[in-house]
């Protein structure tokens, strides 16, 4: 796998803009920074893995990019749900943490098998 610097920077900029939007639209000041930081991390990781990396083997790369894109969509939806709900920070961290860890486990398994 090779890192494309320009695409990685663009992916991080996209996740930063989405995090800023979450910060702006969050109506609950007690969790505003948690959702800002959490959305940047949980959207940034799949965004970088789907846009910023390239692989020599086409089949494996398509599978990994598809998995990352699906996880990116799931994380955007989950962050939108949390954006409009009053929640506790531990619940937000646990839900997003579990999803991210499962995603990274599946991604690593697919990477080892197909690359």
ChimeraX commands (.cxc) that place a marker at each C-alpha (Angstrom):
marker #1 position 0.00,0.00,0.00 radius 0.5
marker #1 position 1.22,3.44,-0.88 radius 0.5
marker #1 position 0.16,6.71,0.67 radius 0.5
marker #1 position -0.91,9.44,-1.72 radius 0.5
marker #1 position -0.12,12.63,0.20 radius 0.5
marker #1 position -2.46,14.94,-1.71 radius 0.5
marker #1 position -5.46,12.61,-1.39 radius 0.5
marker #1 position -4.69,12.05,2.29 radius 0.5
marker #1 position -4.63,15.80,2.94 radius 0.5
marker #1 position -7.90,16.19,1.05 radius 0.5
marker #1 position -9.48,13.35,3.07 radius 0.5
marker #1 position -8.35,14.98,6.32 radius 0.5
marker #1 position -9.69,18.35,5.14 radius 0.5
marker #1 position -13.06,16.77,4.35 radius 0.5
marker #1 position -13.24,15.18,7.79 radius 0.5
marker #1 position -12.20,18.48,9.41 radius 0.5
marker #1 position -14.98,20.31,7.58 radius 0.5
marker #1 position -17.53,17.70,8.63 radius 0.5
marker #1 position -16.28,17.98,12.22 radius 0.5
marker #1 position -16.64,21.76,12.05 radius 0.5
marker #1 position -20.19,21.34,10.74 radius 0.5
marker #1 position -20.95,19.00,13.66 radius 0.5
marker #1 position -19.54,21.60,16.07 radius 0.5
marker #1 position -21.62,24.35,14.50 radius 0.5
marker #1 position -24.92,22.47,14.37 radius 0.5
marker #1 position -24.68,20.82,17.81 radius 0.5
marker #1 position -27.24,22.50,20.05 radius 0.5
marker #1 position -25.97,20.98,23.29 radius 0.5
marker #1 position -22.91,22.85,24.56 radius 0.5
marker #1 position -21.99,20.13,27.07 radius 0.5
marker #1 position -21.14,17.65,24.31 radius 0.5
marker #1 position -20.12,20.02,21.54 radius 0.5
marker #1 position -16.39,19.35,21.75 radius 0.5
marker #1 position -16.86,15.61,22.19 radius 0.5
marker #1 position -18.82,15.34,18.97 radius 0.5
marker #1 position -16.35,17.62,17.17 radius 0.5
marker #1 position -13.29,15.57,18.10 radius 0.5
marker #1 position -15.13,12.25,17.81 radius 0.5
marker #1 position -16.52,13.00,14.38 radius 0.5
marker #1 position -13.11,14.11,13.11 radius 0.5
marker #1 position -11.49,10.88,14.26 radius 0.5
marker #1 position -14.28,8.47,13.32 radius 0.5
marker #1 position -14.86,10.04,9.92 radius 0.5
marker #1 position -11.19,10.77,9.25 radius 0.5
marker #1 position -9.90,7.21,9.59 radius 0.5
marker #1 position -12.21,5.56,7.02 radius 0.5
marker #1 position -11.96,8.62,4.77 radius 0.5
marker #1 position -8.15,8.40,4.69 radius 0.5
marker #1 position -8.25,4.62,4.21 radius 0.5
marker #1 position -10.70,4.92,1.31 radius 0.5
marker #1 position -9.19,7.95,-0.44 radius 0.5
marker #1 position -5.56,8.30,0.63 radius 0.5
marker #1 position -4.17,4.82,0.09 radius 0.5
marker #1 position -3.53,2.94,-3.12 radius 0.5
marker #1 position -2.54,-0.67,-3.66 radius 0.5
marker #1 position -0.92,-2.63,-6.44 radius 0.5
marker #1 position -3.50,-5.41,-6.43 radius 0.5
marker #1 position -6.80,-4.15,-7.87 radius 0.5
marker #1 position -9.17,-6.71,-6.34 radius 0.5
marker #1 position -7.95,-6.27,-2.79 radius 0.5
marker #1 position -7.82,-2.50,-3.11 radius 0.5
marker #1 position -11.43,-2.34,-4.33 radius 0.5
marker #1 position -12.60,-4.49,-1.43 radius 0.5
marker #1 position -10.75,-2.36,1.12 radius 0.5
marker #1 position -12.00,0.90,-0.39 radius 0.5
marker #1 position -15.57,-0.43,-0.45 radius 0.5
marker #1 position -15.35,-1.47,3.20 radius 0.5
marker #1 position -13.94,1.94,4.13 radius 0.5
marker #1 position -16.64,3.75,2.17 radius 0.5
marker #1 position -19.38,1.75,3.87 radius 0.5
marker #1 position -17.87,2.53,7.28 radius 0.5
marker #1 position -17.58,6.21,6.34 radius 0.5
marker #1 position -21.29,6.29,5.50 radius 0.5
marker #1 position -22.20,4.52,8.74 radius 0.5
marker #1 position -20.11,6.94,10.80 radius 0.5
marker #1 position -21.61,9.99,9.10 radius 0.5
marker #1 position -25.12,8.69,9.84 radius 0.5
marker #1 position -24.27,7.86,13.46 radius 0.5
marker #1 position -22.70,11.27,14.02 radius 0.5
marker #1 position -25.78,12.93,12.51 radius 0.5
marker #1 position -27.99,10.97,14.92 radius 0.5
marker #1 position -25.84,11.99,17.89 radius 0.5
marker #1 position -25.73,15.56,16.60 radius 0.5
marker #1 position -29.44,16.08,17.20 radius 0.5
marker #1 position -29.77,14.04,20.40 radius 0.5
marker #1 position -28.77,14.93,23.93 radius 0.5
marker #1 position -26.38,12.14,24.92 radius 0.5
marker #1 position -23.73,11.36,27.47 radius 0.5
marker #1 position -20.12,11.39,26.37 radius 0.5
marker #1 position -19.39,7.81,27.54 radius 0.5
marker #1 position -22.20,6.45,25.36 radius 0.5
marker #1 position -20.86,8.34,22.35 radius 0.5
marker #1 position -17.30,7.13,22.95 radius 0.5
marker #1 position -18.37,3.51,23.50 radius 0.5
marker #1 position -20.60,3.33,20.40 radius 0.5
marker #1 position -18.09,4.98,18.08 radius 0.5
marker #1 position -15.13,3.18,19.65 radius 0.5
marker #1 position -16.69,-0.24,19.21 radius 0.5
marker #1 position -17.63,0.49,15.62 radius 0.5
marker #1 position -14.16,1.79,14.83 radius 0.5
marker #1 position -12.42,-1.18,16.45 radius 0.5
marker #1 position -14.60,-3.70,14.60 radius 0.5
marker #1 position -13.96,-1.83,11.35 radius 0.5
marker #1 position -10.19,-1.84,11.92 radius 0.5
marker #1 position -10.27,-5.55,12.78 radius 0.5
marker #1 position -12.16,-6.43,9.58 radius 0.5
marker #1 position -9.97,-4.07,7.52 radius 0.5
marker #1 position -6.80,-5.67,8.91 radius 0.5
marker #1 position -8.12,-9.18,8.24 radius 0.5
marker #1 position -9.01,-8.29,4.64 radius 0.5
marker #1 position -5.68,-6.54,4.14 radius 0.5
marker #1 position -3.70,-9.56,5.32 radius 0.5
marker #1 position -5.72,-11.94,3.17 radius 0.5
marker #1 position -5.77,-9.98,-0.09 radius 0.5
marker #1 position -2.54,-8.01,-0.09 radius 0.5
marker link #1:1,2 radius 0.2
marker link #1:2,3 radius 0.2
marker link #1:3,4 radius 0.2
marker link #1:4,5 radius 0.2
marker link #1:5,6 radius 0.2
marker link #1:6,7 radius 0.2
marker link #1:7,8 radius 0.2
marker link #1:8,9 radius 0.2
marker link #1:9,10 radius 0.2
marker link #1:10,11 radius 0.2
marker link #1:11,12 radius 0.2
marker link #1:12,13 radius 0.2
marker link #1:13,14 radius 0.2
marker link #1:14,15 radius 0.2
marker link #1:15,16 radius 0.2
marker link #1:16,17 radius 0.2
marker link #1:17,18 radius 0.2
marker link #1:18,19 radius 0.2
marker link #1:19,20 radius 0.2
marker link #1:20,21 radius 0.2
marker link #1:21,22 radius 0.2
marker link #1:22,23 radius 0.2
marker link #1:23,24 radius 0.2
marker link #1:24,25 radius 0.2
marker link #1:25,26 radius 0.2
marker link #1:26,27 radius 0.2
marker link #1:27,28 radius 0.2
marker link #1:28,29 radius 0.2
marker link #1:29,30 radius 0.2
marker link #1:30,31 radius 0.2
marker link #1:31,32 radius 0.2
marker link #1:32,33 radius 0.2
marker link #1:33,34 radius 0.2
marker link #1:34,35 radius 0.2
marker link #1:35,36 radius 0.2
marker link #1:36,37 radius 0.2
marker link #1:37,38 radius 0.2
marker link #1:38,39 radius 0.2
marker link #1:39,40 radius 0.2
marker link #1:40,41 radius 0.2
marker link #1:41,42 radius 0.2
marker link #1:42,43 radius 0.2
marker link #1:43,44 radius 0.2
marker link #1:44,45 radius 0.2
marker link #1:45,46 radius 0.2
marker link #1:46,47 radius 0.2
marker link #1:47,48 radius 0.2
marker link #1:48,49 radius 0.2
marker link #1:49,50 radius 0.2
marker link #1:50,51 radius 0.2
marker link #1:51,52 radius 0.2
marker link #1:52,53 radius 0.2
marker link #1:53,54 radius 0.2
marker link #1:54,55 radius 0.2
marker link #1:55,56 radius 0.2
marker link #1:56,57 radius 0.2
marker link #1:57,58 radius 0.2
marker link #1:58,59 radius 0.2
marker link #1:59,60 radius 0.2
marker link #1:60,61 radius 0.2
marker link #1:61,62 radius 0.2
marker link #1:62,63 radius 0.2
marker link #1:63,64 radius 0.2
marker link #1:64,65 radius 0.2
marker link #1:65,66 radius 0.2
marker link #1:66,67 radius 0.2
marker link #1:67,68 radius 0.2
marker link #1:68,69 radius 0.2
marker link #1:69,70 radius 0.2
marker link #1:70,71 radius 0.2
marker link #1:71,72 radius 0.2
marker link #1:72,73 radius 0.2
marker link #1:73,74 radius 0.2
marker link #1:74,75 radius 0.2
marker link #1:75,76 radius 0.2
marker link #1:76,77 radius 0.2
marker link #1:77,78 radius 0.2
marker link #1:78,79 radius 0.2
marker link #1:79,80 radius 0.2
marker link #1:80,81 radius 0.2
marker link #1:81,82 radius 0.2
marker link #1:82,83 radius 0.2
marker link #1:83,84 radius 0.2
marker link #1:84,85 radius 0.2
marker link #1:85,86 radius 0.2
marker link #1:86,87 radius 0.2
marker link #1:87,88 radius 0.2
marker link #1:88,89 radius 0.2
marker link #1:89,90 radius 0.2
marker link #1:90,91 radius 0.2
marker link #1:91,92 radius 0.2
marker link #1:92,93 radius 0.2
marker link #1:93,94 radius 0.2
marker link #1:94,95 radius 0.2
marker link #1:95,96 radius 0.2
marker link #1:96,97 radius 0.2
marker link #1:97,98 radius 0.2
marker link #1:98,99 radius 0.2
marker link #1:99,100 radius 0.2
marker link #1:100,101 radius 0.2
marker link #1:101,102 radius 0.2
marker link #1:102,103 radius 0.2
marker link #1:103,104 radius 0.2
marker link #1:104,105 radius 0.2
marker link #1:105,106 radius 0.2
marker link #1:106,107 radius 0.2
marker link #1:107,108 radius 0.2
marker link #1:108,109 radius 0.2
marker link #1:109,110 radius 0.2
marker link #1:110,111 radius 0.2
marker link #1:111,112 radius 0.2
marker link #1:112,113 radius 0.2
marker link #1:113,114 radius 0.2
marker link #1:114,115 radius 0.2
view
